[in-house]
């Protein structure tokens, strides 16, 4: 039943030979990798205005200059990553670039920052998408957390189906949203120039003075628009050949669409005097102002909600890939490097979904509560990646290396300033969590690496003398006499003449009956009855095994556990799991081997 449900939801397994057919063209890749960057248009302007409104009407006038500054920063970062893509055609994410050029520690800082950012991207995008839905349907607002978790699970299942199928699923919503943005911005400029701007509303009272610190806070909030820029560089391996060329073209498309959309929405929000409020998004208010609450408004809201919810897909592509690379370097558990049935890193997808759902529950599905945690990680990765590229060009010193290094140096300097601004302005609003979590993650990476290094040292064959194992004792655990036990005894006789059967006396009548039957079916094997005054099975068995340990001369000891396996999955629920618990306990006892002998039932 579980296997049938898995195949129904995820599809049949794909062979390794089919991997090359799972690659993405530019159109499909744009749908997957641009969804995160494009979705930020829905809330980046809002984050700027939510801070500026504290300074009153005068402060709101700074939204356009801040938007232009962010647009220039986006162009700088995109240019830097375009160079990274061509310098690292096999995949030039921040972790790889920083590790290769700056060393292990900077690479781990970049890796930790990106992993945190991917989790936050899922949480923020989902919360923003649900906010767009609750703006149109306020009755759903109290249920926003449950809706958020449900959407994350849906996107998780879609990604477990494979990268190519995911591209097909996400292509239509992404291009639909781009079309709606073009309609919103184009319609806004048409209204603005044909009818003129609306009269200014009543002045907004200032809650705090307009200071440079307030403007920097607004700038740091708007920098969320740049998240997702690194996605293409991290996912070059997903592209069809020539990978670098296709990835570079896709990045240029992404950055161009982002800049035009973000600047357009910010300009219109300023000229239409949009003042943000908690229960409705800026995009919703702008669409309502331009088109009324008709079908165009609801189409734009629907497209916004869908792209925000599907923007998490960029993280579902990036997080598992980065985790697999770090796992191959022994900084994360090796399970992250294993491809699943559908040629995707299933373990990374499942972990990402679980962590994101946890954040959504903790922060109540609030976009504004999550945003302060958001951009600091990705801009830290930006800075380390571009700094690493400067050193890369300096080491290579190929044609025009100074020009290439200058572009990356400019990108590194710009993003480093943003990191400082975000850390200072948003530290008390939640950014401190990321600042604390990142070193803890790095400590965890080194702990995992030390374990794997120690494991390799302990398992090496250099200087190893294989142990000589004699005819070791075998213990068969018996709960009652049935076909499964007789089969287990047959196996025990095949591996050793030194066999002992043990049973725990929980019912004197049943134990006496077992002893009588034993003389008929296995008179050659001694049956030891273990007393259990506290009705425990585990404790007497483990104590007996430990006593045997003291009597043996260093050989291994095999403990055989007869088990019958029901035919139906639900029938397992009707039986205890004593054998499983015993196997787990025996596993941690040196020199002891637990073997299950299954007897399969037919109905």
N, C-alpha and C positions, 0 to 999 in steps of 0.2 A: 504493500500500500504506500509507504513513504517514497519508495523508488518510483512508483507510477506517478505520484503527485509531483515529484521532482522533474520527471521527464515532461509532464504536462505543462509545468510552469516554465522550465528552462530549455526544453528541447533535448534532442539526443546528443550524445557526445561527439566531438569533432576530433579527427585524427591530427597528429602533429603535421602531417603533410599538407593539411588544409590551411596552415597558418598564413601562407603567402596570399591566399585568397581572402583573408580577413582584413587585409590592409585597406586604408581609406584613401579616396581621392580628395581633391581640394574642396569640392562642394560638401561632401559628407563630413570632412574634417572640420570645416568652418562651423557646421551645425553643432559638432561636439565641443570643440575648443573655444568657440566664440560665445557660447551660451553664458558662461560665467562673466566674461567681460561686458557683454551686451546687457546682461541683467542688472549690472551695477548702475546703468543709466536710470533705472527705476527708483533708486534710493540715494545715489550720490548727491544729486542736487538737494534733495530733502535734508540730508545730513548737514550740508552747508547752511541751509536756511534755519534749521532747528537750533543751531548755535548762534547765528547772527541775530535771530529774533530777540535774543536776550538783550541785545544792545539797542533795540527799538528800530524805528523806521530808518534812521540814518545808517545804522549798521547793515540793513538789508541791501543797501545800494552797493555793497562790496561783493555781492555774489558773483557778478559777471567778471570782475578782475580776478577773483579767486578761481573761477572756472577757466579763464584763459591761462592762468599759471599752471593749473592741473593739466590742461590740454598740451602745453609745451612740455611738461614733465612726461606726459604719455608718449609724445613724439620722441623724446630723448631715450626713454626706456625701450621703446619698440626698436629704435635704431640700434641700440646696444645689443638687444637680443637677436636681431637679424644677423649681426656679426657672429654672435655665439652659435647660432644654428649652422652657419657655414664653416665655422672653425671646429665644431664638434658634430660631424654628420651622423655619428652613431647615437647621439643623444647628449645634449649639452645643458642639462638642468643645473641648477645652482649647486646641488650637492656634488655632482661630478666635476664641474669646473673648479669649485673652491677646493675640493680634495686634491685634484690634480695639480693645482698651481700654488695653493696656500698651505696645504697640509691637512692632516686628519681632523684636528680640532675645528678649524674654520669650516671644513666640510660638514662636520657633525652639527655645528651651529646652524648652518644653512639647511641641513636635512631636518633638524628638529623644528626650525621655524616654518618650513614648508609643510611638514606633517600637521602641525598645529593649524596652519592657515587653511589647509584642505578641510579639516574638520569644521573649522569656523565658517568656511564658505558654504558648506552644506547647511549648517544651522542658520546662518544669516539669510541665504537665498530662500530657504524654505519659509522662514518666518516672514520675509518680505512678500513672498508669493501669497501666503495665506492672508497677510495684511491687505493685499489688493482685493482678495475675495471678500474679506469682512468689511472693506470700505464700501463695496457695492451691496453687500448683504449684511448689515449690522447685526442681525439676529444670530449670526454664526460666531460673533466675537467671543462669547464665553467658552466656545468649544475649540479655540484656535490651537491649543497644544495637541489635542487628539488628532486634529486634521493635519498638523505638521508631521507628526510621527507616521501617520498613514501614508502621506506622500513620500516620505523618505523610504519607507518599505517598498512602495511601488517602483521607485527609481532604482532601488537596490536590485529588485527582481529583474528589471529591464537590463541592467548592466551584467547580471549573471548570465544572461542569454548570449553574450558575446559582443565584441566591439563593432562588428559590421552591422549586426541587427540593431544595435543601439543607435548607430548613425542613421539608419532608415527611420527609426522611431522619432528621433529628435530633429530631423531635417525640416519637416513641415512647420512645427511650432517656432523654430528659430527664424526661418525666413518670413513667417507670418508676423512675428514681432518686429522684425526689421521693417517690413512693409507698414505696420501700424505706426512705428516711430516716424517713418517718412511722411505718413499722412498727418500725424500730430504736429510735427515741426513745420512741414510744408503748409498745412492749413493754418497754423499759428501765424506764420509770416504773411500769408495771404490776407488774413483778417487784420493783422497789424498795419499793413501798408495800405489796405483798401478802406478800412474803417477807422484807423487810428487807435492808439491805446485807450483803454477805458479810463475814466476819471479815477484819481487816486483815492483809496479808502481812507477812513479815519486813521490818524497816526497811531502807531503801535508804541505803547509806553515802554521805556527801557527798564529792564530789571537789574541791569548792572552796567557800569560804564563801558564805552567803546574803547578797548585797548588793543595793543598789538597782540597780547596773549589771546584775546577773544578771536581775532582774525586768524591767528595761527591754529586755534582749535577748530575753526570752521574749515580751514585748509586741510587739516589732518583728517577730518571727517570725510571731506570730498575725495580724498586720495583713495578711498575705497573703489573709485571708478577704475583704478589701474589693476586691481586684482584680476588675475587670469592672464596677464600678459605673458607670464612665464610658461603657460600651459603648453604652447607649441614646442618650445625648446625642450621641455621635459618629455614630450611624447613623439619625438621624431620617428621612433621605431614603428609607430602606428601608420605612417604614410607609405604610399606606394612609391617605388623608385621613379625618378631620382628624389630621394627623401628630403635632402636639404633644400633643393629648389622648390619643391611643392610646399614644404613647411614655411619657407621664407615668403612665398607669395601669399599663403594663408595668413601669416602674421601681418603683412601689409594691409590686406583686406580688413582684418579685425581692427587694427589700430585706426584706420581711416573711418570706418563705420562708427567706432566708438567716439572719436573726436567730434565728428559732425553731429551725432545724436546728443551727446552730453552737453556740448556747447549750445546747441539749439534749444534743448529743454531748459538749461540754466538762463539763457537770454530771454526766453518767453516767460519763464516764471518771474523774472525781474520786471519785465515790461507789463505783465498782467497783474502785478502787485500780489502775487500768491504769498499768503502767510501760512506756514505749516501748522497743522493741529494733529493731535494724537489719534483721532478716530478716522482720519482720511489722509491718503497719501498725496504728495504734490502732483504726481502724474494724474491722479484721479481728479483733483481740483482743476488742473489745467485743461484736461479733456472736457470736463463739465462746463468750464468757462467758454470753451471754443465751440463745442458741438451740442451742448445741453445734455440731458439725460436720455438721449435717444439710442438707437441701435449702434451708432458709431462709438459712442461712449462705452457701451457695454462690450463692444468688440475689442476696443483698446484695453479695457480692464481685463478682459479674458486673456488676451495675448500677453499682457504684462504678468498676470498671475501664472500663466503656463510657463513663460520663459524664466521667471524667477524660480519656479519649482524645478524646471529642467536644468537650470544653471548648475545645479549640484552635480550634473553629469560630468562637468569638467574635473571636479574633484574625484569622482568615481573612476575617471581615467587616470588622473595623475597620482593619487595616493597609492593605489596598488602597485603602479610601476615604480615609484620611488621606494616604496617599502621593499619591493623585490630586489632592487639594486643594493639597498643597504643590507638586506638579508644575505645576498651573495658575498658581501664584504664582512659578514659575520657580526654586524652591529644590530641586527634584529633577528628574531627567531627564524630559522630556515624555512618554516612552513610558509612564510610570505613569498618565497621564491618559487613555489610550486604552482604550475599552471593547472587550472581546473578542467573539467570535462569540456567546457566551451571555449578553451584557449584564452581564458582571462584569469587573473590572479584572484581567485574566489575568496581566499582568506582575508586579503586586504580589503575587499569590497564589504565583507561582513563586519569586520572590525570598524571600518569607517562609518557604516550605518549605525552600529551600536553606540559609538562615541557621540555621534551627532544627535541621535535621539536623546541621549542623556543630557546633553547641553540644552536642547530645546525644552526638556522638562524642567531642568534647574532654573532656567531664565524665563520660564513662562511664555515661550514663543515670542518674545519681544525683540524686534529688530534693533531698536535704539539701545537696549541693554547689552546686546551682543556686539554692536559695532566697535566700541572701544577696544575690544579684544582682538579685532579683526586685522587691520592693516599692518600692525607692527611686525608681524611674522613675515609677511610677504615682502615688505620693504627691507627687512634684514637680509633676506635671501637675495633680493635684487642687488643690494650693496656688495655682498660677498661675491656674488657671481660676476659682477662687473669689475670688481677689484681683481679677481682671479684672471679675468680676460686681459686686463692691463699687463699683468705679469706674463701671461701667455704670449702676447705680441712682443713684449720685451725679450723673451727667451727665443722666440722664433726669428724675429728681425727679418721677415720676408719683405716683398715689395709693399711700399706704402704703409709699413708697420706703424710709423709714427701717427699717421692719420687715424688708423684703426684704434690705436691705443688712446688717442685723444677723445674719440667718441665714447669709448668705454669708461675713460676717466671722468668725463663729464657726467655720464649716467651714474657712476659710482658716487660722485660728489653730491649730485642732486638727491639721490635716494638716501644717502647717509644723513643729509639735512632733514629729510622727511622722517627718518627713524627717530632722530633726536626730538623733533617737534612732536611727533605722536607720543613718544615716551614721556615727555615733560607735560604736555597738555592733557593727556588722557590717563596718566598714571593712577590718579586717585579715582578715576571713573571705571577702572577694571583692567587697564593695560598691565597693572602690576602682576596680574595672574599669569600672563604670558611670560613676563620677565622672570617670574619664579619657576614656572613649569619648565621652561627651556633648559636651565641648568640641571634640573632633576632628570629630564629626558636624556641629556648628554651623559650624566652619570650612569643611567640605565644602559645606554649604548656601550659604554666602556665595560660595564659589568658583564653584559652578554658576550662581548668580544673576548674578555679574559676567560670566560667559561669555555668558549669554543677553542681558544688557544690551548687551555689546559686539557681539554678533551683530546685534541690532536696529539699532545705530548704523551698522554696516558695510554692512547690506543696505538701509538706507533709500534711497528714490528722490529725496529732497530734494537738489538740486544735482548729481544724477547725469547724466553725459553718456554715452549708450550707445556702446560701441566700434563702429567700422566694421571688419567682418571681410571680407576679400577671399576670393579663390579659394585657400584654404589647401592646403598639401601633405597628401597622404594616404599612409600607410604601411600595407601589408598584410603581416601576418606569415604565412609559408607554412611548413608542416612537411612537406607532400607535396602532390601535385596530385590533387584529387578533386572531387566535385560541390560540396561545401561551399565549397571555395576558389574555384571558378568563379563560384558565386553571390555570394560576397563581392566578387569583382572587378567583377561587374556593378553591385553597389551602389556601389562606390568610383567607378566611371565616372560614376554619376549625380550625385555630389556634388562632383567636382573633376576637372579634366583633368590635374592634377599628381599622378600616382600612381607610387609605387615599391613593389615587392615585395621582401621580405627573407627569407632563410632562413639558418639556422645549420647549418654543416657539422659534423655529428657522425659521418657515415659518407660518405667520399669517393665510394664506388660509388653510393649512393642519391642523393647530390647531383648527380653527373654525369647520372644518369637523369632527375632532375627538370629539369635544364637543357635536356635534349633535348625532353622533353614540353612544356616552357614555350614553346618556339619554335612549337609546333603550336597551343596553346590560348590563349596570351596574348603574341603577339610584340610588341604595342604597349606593353607594360608592362615596364620594365627590372627584371630580377631581380638583386639584390645578394646575394652570398654572404658571410656573416660567419664568420670563423675562430673556433674555440673550442678552444684547446689543452687546456683543463681540463674540457671536456665540459659546460659550463654553457650553458643556453639563455638564462636571465635576463640575465646580465651582458653578453654581446655585444649583445643587443637594446637594453638600456637605454643602453649606451655609444653605440650608433649614433644613438639618439633624441637623446641629449645633444649629439652632434656636429651633428646637423641643427639643433638649437636655436640654435647659434652662427651658422649660415649663413642662417637665415630672417630676415625683416624685421619681426618682431613679430606676424605672423598666428598664428592657432591652428594646431595640428597634430593631425590625426586618425589614430589607430592602430586599424586594423580587425583583429579577431581572429576568423577563421573557426572555428566549433565545430560538431561533430556531436553531437547529443543522443540517447543510446540510448533505446529505447522502455520498458525496464524499469528500476525504481529501482536494482536490484542491479547492473545492467550499468555504472552510473556508477563503481562501485568498481573496475572492471577497467581504467580509463583514468586517466592522470595529470591533474593540475589545473593545468597550466602556464598556461593562459589566465586562470584565476582569480587566480593569483599575479601575473601580469603586470598585470592590471587594477588590482589593489591597489597595486602599485608605481607605475603611471602616474598613479593618482588623486592622489598627493601631488606630482606635477610640474606646476608652473604652466603654463597655456597649452596643455595636452595633453588630448585627449579620447580615451578608449578606447571602442570600440563592438564588441560581440559580434554576429556574424552567425550565427544558429543554423541548422543543417540537421538537421531532425528525421528520425531513422530510424524505420522502421515495424515492425521486428520484432527 
